[in-house]
């Protein structure tokens, strides 16, 4: 089985929850590592991370690697695929919502341009409570206040271990 490399600086329990579901995964805090043949790269940034800058670090990693990842999975925010109104975005992410969405859209566009298999998981704000789970296609409205961390981990597991969401951006909502 491929190695699954989770890159994240999150302080919630998402990484540990994903690792319980995918125990063979390894967790790192940055893109300064050597890609091995067959690696699946799973990037789990927070809402406010400078993903537009960090995707440049990912690009540098790919440029200098002997092997390319078999797949890239990125957790993103709602609002990057015509799936939320400005009012919803302000409610979820505050006054800086537009800039945050633009940064995530840029990172997603860069990942698409790498021309590698990828999955983008667009999530409502992540909460600790259990919620229901609904997969929402691009352009379809995301509704709700938040999505449970266990439900996000469930979708991340499917994205890194299967090809069910290959080359797709999927929204998740309760």
Secondary structure, DSSP 4 states (H G I P E B T S, - for coil): ---EEEE----SSHHHHHHHHSTT-EEESSS-SPPPTT-EEEE---TTS-HHHHHHHHHHHHHT-SS--SEEEEEEETTSSS-S-HHHHHHHH-TTHHHHHHHHHHHHHHHHHTTS-EEEEEESPEESS----EEE-TTSPP-SS-EEHHHHHHHHHHHHH-STTTTEEEEEE-
